[in-house]
Amino acid sequence: MNAKLLLDDLRGRGVKIETDGERLLVDAPAGVITEDLRDALIKNKTGLLKLLERERRRLEEASMRGLIIRWSEYPTWIKLHDPLTGEWHEVRASECLPGIIRTANRYYRRKDDTA
């Protein structure tokens, strides 16, 4: 099992995992961490530290960006940047609130517009 799969598995079991320098801090419900999971944590410690650090940086960068609303490359869809996760989501414009549409229109540029 690689670090990403292990992290997904642990989170699916309700385990909270964080870093403190070169240490992993694991907070799990009683009985969840088996010997096999403990061995997997030890084996994947370096990968987990890197993965969690990458997630932390991505979340910091995302929160600096804030919410971004743009028209998608696909007609009738709006692209939203989630400041909490750093992920981009695409939503049908027909499902968006009017304020979202107005914000997307504010930043819309036609292909024949010059910068």
Secondary structure by P-SEA (a helix, b strand, c coil): ccaaaaaaaaaaabbbbbbcccbbbbbbccccccaaaaaaaaaaaaaaaaaaaaaaaaaaaaaaacbbbbbcccccbbbbbcccccbbbbbccccccaaaaaaaaaacccccccc
